[in-house]
Amino acid sequence: MAGKNNPTAASVLGKDDLIVVGGAGGFIAGALVRYFHEQGFTRIRAIDKKPLPQWYQRTPGVECLCLDLSNADNCERACEGAVEVYNLAADMGGMGFIERFRIECLRSVLINTHMIEAAYRAGATRYFFSSSACAYNTDLQKDPNVRALKESDAYPAMAERGYGWEKLMSEMFCQEYWAERRFETHIARFHNVYGEPGTWDGGREKAPAALCRKVIECKDQGLDEVVIWGDGTQTRSFMYIDDCVLGIDLIMHCDALIATPINLGSDHLISINDLMRLAERIGGVKLKHKHDLAAPKGVAGRNSDNTFIQQVLGWAPGTPLEDGLRKTYAWIEQQYNARKAGKHTVS
C-alpha cells in the first residue's frame, strides 16, 4: 500500500485523459502501461522504437506506436494531446551493456531533450523522467559496505561514465523546465529494478535475471559450477517491478517532489555472491562459484537511502527480495523451457 493518503493518477486524472508512456516496449514502461490500464484509464499511448513483435508486453486496448523518440518530430507526434507524459525510453541494459556501449547510452539524452520539449508544447500537465542510481558520485561507492546514498550525494558530480552522466544531464533538463517555464516535472532515480517479464539473456539483462538464468542453465545441463562476474563481493539493492510502478505513480503526483530527484529503490543491501546463493536455493541446487575477475562489475557497492521517500510519501519499496526473485525465477524457467521447445519467448 501507499502509506499516507497520497494522490495518484486515479485520484487526479479523468479516466479518459491521455497518458503517454515512452519506452513501453521495454520491461518497466510496459509494466507501467499495464498498471494504468488496470487502474481503468481508457486512453493510453504506448511508444517504443522496437517493432511490435519485439515488445516485452502489449496491453489490449492500448494505442501502440513504433517511433524512435530520439527524433524531435516523432516526439511531437507521441505527445500530441497528452495530459501526462512518462519518459522511460532509453538505450540501456545491465552492467555489461552500459560499460561496453557508453556512446549509445549517452545518445539517450536526445530522447529526453526532445520528449520534454514536445510534452511542454503539447500542454501536458506533468512530465516524468526515469533517472538512475548510476547518476550518483562513484567516489562514494568504492566499498561493498557502502553508506546508503541519499539524494544530495549526486553532487559534486562524478556519475558513471556514459549512462550515469546522461541521466544527470536529463535530470537537469527537468529541473530547468520547472525553473524557467514552470512546467511540472518529476524525477525518480531507479535502483536495480527486476521482475517478470524482464530481459533475462542476450547481454542487456541485470544481475537477478542473469543469475536465475545461470542456475537454470546449470540444472538443465548438469553442471556443478557457475560463473560470477567480478569477485562477487560487490553489493547492490534490488527493487521488484510492482513496487517500481506504484512508486512512479506516487512520485508523479506529489507536489512536494516537483523537479526534485528522489530515490526509488529497495534499501536491502546484498552481495552478488549472496544473490547467487539465493537463486541457487530457489532452484534447489548448490553450485561451485567461479569468479571472472576480468568481467564488468561496476562500483563496489550501492544502496538506496530511503529516508526522504519515507518522509514525503510515508512509503518505500517493500517487496522482500526472496519473494520477488521466486516469481522472477519461475518466469525465466518457463521462458527457458519454452525456448528449448522452439516456442517464441521474451529475451
C-alpha positions as CSV (number, residue, x, y, z in Angstrom):
1,M,0.0,0.0,0.0
2,A,1.0,3.6,-0.4
3,G,1.4,4.6,3.3
4,K,-0.2,8.0,3.5
5,N,-3.3,9.0,1.6
6,N,-1.1,10.1,-1.3
7,P,-2.6,11.4,-4.6
8,T,-2.2,9.1,-7.6
9,A,-3.2,9.2,-11.3
10,A,-6.5,7.5,-10.4
11,S,-7.4,10.3,-8.0
12,V,-6.0,13.2,-10.0
13,L,-6.9,12.4,-13.7
14,G,-10.1,11.7,-15.6
15,K,-10.3,8.1,-16.9
16,D,-10.3,9.4,-20.5
17,D,-7.3,11.7,-20.0
18,L,-4.4,10.7,-22.4
19,I,-1.4,9.2,-20.7
20,V,1.7,8.8,-22.9
21,V,4.4,6.3,-21.9
22,G,7.8,6.3,-23.7
23,G,9.8,3.1,-23.9
24,A,6.7,1.0,-23.5
25,G,8.1,-1.9,-25.4
26,G,10.5,-2.4,-22.6
27,F,10.2,-4.0,-19.2
28,I,9.5,-1.2,-16.7
29,A,7.5,1.0,-19.1
30,G,5.5,-1.9,-20.3
31,A,4.6,-2.8,-16.7
32,L,3.6,0.9,-16.2
33,V,1.2,0.8,-19.1
34,R,-0.4,-2.4,-17.7
35,Y,-0.7,-0.7,-14.3
36,F,-2.6,2.3,-15.7
37,H,-4.8,0.1,-17.8
38,E,-5.7,-1.9,-14.7
39,Q,-6.5,1.4,-13.0
40,G,-9.2,1.9,-15.5
41,F,-7.6,4.5,-17.8
42,T,-9.1,4.3,-21.3
43,R,-6.6,6.4,-23.3
44,I,-3.0,5.2,-23.0
45,R,-0.5,5.8,-25.8
46,A,2.5,3.4,-25.6
47,I,5.6,4.3,-27.6
48,D,8.7,2.3,-28.5
49,K,11.1,2.1,-31.4
50,K,11.1,-1.7,-31.5
51,P,8.8,-3.5,-33.9
52,L,5.6,-4.6,-32.1
53,P,6.5,-8.3,-32.1
54,Q,9.6,-7.5,-30.0
55,W,7.8,-5.6,-27.3
56,Y,8.0,-7.3,-23.9
57,Q,4.3,-7.0,-23.3
58,R,1.4,-5.4,-25.0
59,T,-1.8,-4.4,-23.2
60,P,-5.1,-4.9,-25.0
61,G,-6.9,-1.7,-25.8
62,V,-3.8,0.5,-25.7
63,E,-2.6,2.6,-28.6
64,C,0.8,1.3,-29.6
65,L,3.1,3.4,-31.8
66,C,6.5,2.4,-33.1
67,L,8.5,5.6,-33.0
68,D,12.2,6.5,-32.5
69,L,12.0,9.1,-29.7
70,S,15.5,10.4,-30.4
71,N,13.8,12.2,-33.3
72,A,12.1,15.5,-32.4
73,D,9.2,15.1,-34.9
74,N,8.4,11.7,-33.5
75,C,8.3,13.1,-30.0
76,E,5.8,15.8,-31.2
77,R,3.6,13.1,-32.6
78,A,3.9,11.0,-29.5
79,C,2.9,13.8,-27.1
80,E,0.0,15.3,-29.1
81,G,-3.0,15.6,-26.8
82,A,-1.2,14.2,-23.8
83,V,-2.2,15.1,-20.2
84,E,0.7,13.3,-18.6
85,V,3.9,12.0,-20.2
86,Y,6.1,9.3,-18.7
87,N,9.5,9.1,-20.4
88,L,11.2,5.8,-19.7
89,A,12.7,5.4,-23.1
90,A,16.5,4.8,-23.2
91,D,19.2,2.6,-24.7
92,M,20.3,0.7,-21.7
93,G,20.9,-2.7,-20.1
94,G,22.9,-4.4,-17.4
95,M,26.4,-3.6,-16.3
96,G,27.9,-5.5,-19.3
97,F,25.9,-3.3,-21.7
98,I,26.4,0.1,-20.1
99,E,30.2,-0.4,-19.7
100,R,30.6,-1.6,-23.3
101,F,28.2,0.8,-25.1
102,R,28.7,4.2,-23.5
103,I,28.2,6.2,-26.6
104,E,24.8,4.6,-27.2
105,C,23.9,5.3,-23.6
106,L,24.9,8.9,-23.9
107,R,22.8,9.4,-27.0
108,S,19.7,8.8,-24.9
109,V,20.0,12.4,-23.8
110,L,18.4,13.2,-27.2
111,I,15.2,11.3,-26.2
112,N,14.7,13.4,-23.0
113,T,15.7,16.6,-24.8
114,H,13.0,16.2,-27.4
115,M,10.4,14.5,-25.3
116,I,10.3,17.1,-22.6
117,E,10.0,19.9,-25.2
118,A,7.3,18.0,-27.0
119,A,5.4,17.4,-23.8
120,Y,5.7,21.1,-22.9
121,R,4.4,22.2,-26.3
122,A,1.6,19.8,-26.2
123,G,0.3,21.4,-23.0
124,A,0.8,18.3,-20.8
125,T,0.3,18.9,-17.1
126,R,3.1,16.7,-15.8
127,Y,6.3,15.0,-17.1
128,F,8.1,12.1,-15.5
129,F,11.7,11.2,-16.2
130,S,13.2,7.8,-15.2
131,S,16.7,8.5,-13.8
132,S,19.1,6.0,-12.2
133,A,21.3,5.4,-9.2
134,C,24.1,5.4,-11.8
135,A,23.9,9.2,-11.5
136,Y,25.5,9.1,-8.1
137,N,29.1,10.1,-7.4
138,T,31.2,6.9,-8.0
139,D,33.7,8.0,-5.4
140,L,31.1,7.2,-2.7
141,Q,30.7,3.7,-4.0
142,K,34.1,2.1,-3.6
143,D,33.3,-0.1,-0.6
144,P,30.9,-3.1,-0.6
145,N,29.8,-2.0,2.9
146,V,28.6,1.3,1.3
147,R,26.8,4.0,3.1
148,A,23.3,4.2,1.6
149,L,23.2,7.0,-1.0
150,K,20.9,10.0,-0.3
151,E,19.7,12.3,-3.0
152,S,22.3,15.0,-2.3
153,D,25.1,12.5,-3.0
154,A,24.8,13.1,-6.7
155,Y,26.9,16.3,-6.3
156,P,29.8,17.1,-6.6
157,A,29.1,15.2,-9.8
158,M,31.1,12.1,-10.8
159,A,28.5,9.8,-12.3
160,E,29.2,6.5,-14.0
161,R,30.6,7.1,-17.4
162,G,28.1,7.2,-20.3
163,Y,24.9,6.1,-18.8
164,G,25.1,7.9,-15.5
165,W,26.1,11.2,-17.0
166,E,23.2,11.0,-19.4
167,K,20.8,10.6,-16.5
168,L,22.3,13.5,-14.6
169,M,22.1,15.8,-17.7
170,S,18.5,14.8,-18.3
171,E,17.6,15.5,-14.7
172,M,19.0,19.0,-15.2
173,F,16.7,19.5,-18.1
174,C,13.7,18.5,-16.0
175,Q,14.8,20.9,-13.2
176,E,15.3,23.8,-15.6
177,Y,12.0,23.3,-17.4
178,W,10.4,23.9,-14.0
179,A,12.6,26.8,-13.0
180,E,12.3,28.6,-16.3
181,R,9.0,27.6,-17.7
182,R,7.0,26.3,-14.7
183,F,6.5,23.0,-16.5
184,E,5.9,20.4,-13.8
185,T,8.4,17.6,-13.9
186,H,9.1,14.6,-11.6
187,I,12.3,12.6,-11.4
188,A,12.9,9.2,-9.9
189,R,16.4,7.6,-9.5
190,F,15.8,3.8,-10.0
191,H,17.9,1.3,-8.1
192,N,18.1,-2.0,-10.0
193,V,14.6,-3.0,-11.0
194,Y,13.9,-6.7,-11.5
195,G,11.0,-9.0,-12.1
196,E,9.0,-10.5,-14.9
197,P,8.8,-10.1,-17.9
198,G,12.2,-8.6,-17.9
199,T,15.3,-9.2,-20.0
200,W,16.9,-12.5,-19.0
201,D,19.6,-13.1,-21.6
202,G,21.3,-11.6,-24.6
203,G,23.6,-9.1,-22.8
204,R,21.1,-6.5,-21.5
205,E,19.8,-8.4,-18.5
206,K,20.6,-7.3,-15.0
207,A,22.0,-9.4,-12.1
208,P,18.9,-11.0,-10.7
209,A,17.7,-12.3,-14.1
210,A,21.2,-13.3,-15.2
211,L,21.9,-15.3,-12.0
212,C,18.5,-17.0,-12.2
213,R,19.2,-18.0,-15.8
214,K,22.6,-19.3,-14.9
215,V,21.2,-21.5,-12.2
216,I,18.5,-22.8,-14.6
217,E,21.2,-23.5,-17.3
218,C,23.4,-25.4,-14.8
219,K,20.5,-27.5,-13.7
220,D,19.4,-28.2,-17.3
221,Q,23.0,-29.0,-18.5
222,G,24.0,-31.0,-15.4
223,L,26.8,-28.5,-14.5
224,D,28.0,-28.0,-10.9
225,E,29.9,-24.7,-11.4
226,V,28.6,-21.2,-12.2
227,V,30.4,-18.1,-13.3
228,I,30.0,-14.9,-11.4
229,W,31.2,-11.6,-12.8
230,G,33.8,-10.0,-10.5
231,D,34.7,-11.4,-7.1
232,G,31.1,-11.4,-6.1
233,T,31.6,-9.1,-3.1
234,Q,30.1,-6.1,-4.9
235,T,26.8,-5.1,-3.3
236,R,23.5,-3.8,-4.6
237,S,19.9,-3.4,-3.7
238,F,17.1,-4.7,-5.9
239,M,13.5,-3.4,-6.3
240,Y,10.7,-5.6,-7.5
241,I,8.7,-4.3,-10.5
242,D,5.4,-3.9,-8.7
243,D,7.0,-1.5,-6.2
244,C,8.6,0.4,-9.0
245,V,5.3,1.2,-10.9
246,L,3.5,2.2,-7.8
247,G,6.4,4.4,-6.8
248,I,6.3,6.1,-10.2
249,D,2.6,6.9,-9.8
250,L,3.1,8.3,-6.2
251,I,6.2,10.4,-7.2
252,M,4.5,11.8,-10.3
253,H,1.6,13.2,-8.3
254,C,3.4,14.5,-5.2
255,D,3.5,18.3,-5.2
256,A,6.5,18.2,-2.8
257,L,8.5,16.4,-5.4
258,I,8.3,18.8,-8.4
259,A,11.7,18.9,-10.1
260,T,13.2,17.1,-7.1
261,P,15.1,13.9,-7.8
262,I,14.2,11.1,-5.4
263,N,15.5,7.6,-4.8
264,L,13.1,4.8,-5.9
265,G,14.6,1.5,-4.7
266,S,15.0,-1.1,-2.0
267,D,17.3,-0.4,0.9
268,H,18.1,-4.1,1.4
269,L,21.8,-4.5,0.5
270,I,23.0,-7.9,-0.7
271,S,26.3,-9.1,-2.3
272,I,26.3,-10.7,-5.7
273,N,27.6,-13.9,-4.1
274,D,24.7,-14.0,-1.7
275,L,22.3,-13.2,-4.5
276,M,23.6,-16.2,-6.4
277,R,23.2,-18.4,-3.3
278,L,19.6,-17.2,-3.1
279,A,18.9,-18.1,-6.7
280,E,20.5,-21.5,-6.0
281,R,18.2,-22.0,-3.0
282,I,15.2,-21.1,-5.1
283,G,16.4,-23.5,-7.8
284,G,17.1,-26.3,-5.3
285,V,20.8,-26.7,-6.2
286,K,24.2,-25.8,-4.7
287,L,26.9,-24.8,-7.2
288,K,30.6,-24.1,-7.1
289,H,31.4,-20.4,-7.8
290,K,33.9,-19.4,-10.4
291,H,34.7,-15.7,-10.4
292,D,35.5,-13.9,-13.7
293,L,37.7,-11.1,-12.4
294,A,38.0,-9.6,-15.9
295,A,34.3,-9.2,-16.4
296,P,32.4,-5.9,-15.8
297,K,31.3,-5.5,-12.2
298,G,30.5,-1.8,-11.8
299,V,31.0,0.1,-8.5
300,A,31.9,-1.9,-5.3
301,G,28.7,-1.0,-3.5
302,R,25.5,0.9,-4.0
303,N,22.4,1.1,-1.8
304,S,19.3,3.4,-1.6
305,D,18.8,5.7,1.4
306,N,15.0,5.8,1.7
307,T,14.8,8.4,4.4
308,F,13.5,11.1,2.0
309,I,10.8,9.0,0.3
310,Q,9.6,7.8,3.7
311,Q,9.4,11.4,4.9
312,V,7.5,12.6,1.9
313,L,5.3,9.7,1.0
314,G,5.2,7.6,4.1
315,W,6.1,4.7,1.8
316,A,9.0,2.9,0.3
317,P,9.5,-0.2,-1.9
318,G,9.0,-3.2,0.4
319,T,8.6,-6.5,-1.6
320,P,11.1,-9.0,0.1
321,L,13.9,-9.9,-2.3
322,E,13.2,-13.6,-2.0
323,D,9.5,-13.2,-2.8
324,G,10.2,-11.2,-5.9
325,L,13.1,-13.4,-7.0
326,R,11.0,-16.6,-6.7
327,K,8.5,-15.1,-9.1
328,T,11.2,-14.0,-11.4
329,Y,13.0,-17.4,-11.3
330,A,9.7,-19.2,-12.1
331,W,9.0,-17.0,-15.1
332,I,12.5,-17.3,-16.5
333,E,12.4,-21.0,-16.1
334,Q,9.2,-21.1,-18.1
335,Q,10.7,-18.9,-20.8
336,Y,13.8,-21.1,-20.9
337,N,11.9,-24.3,-21.3
338,A,9.6,-22.7,-23.9
339,R,12.7,-21.6,-25.9
340,K,14.1,-25.2,-25.7
341,A,10.8,-26.4,-27.2
342,G,11.1,-24.0,-30.1
343,K,8.5,-21.5,-29.0
344,H,8.8,-17.7,-29.2
345,T,9.9,-16.1,-25.9
346,V,10.8,-12.7,-24.5
347,S,14.6,-12.5,-24.2
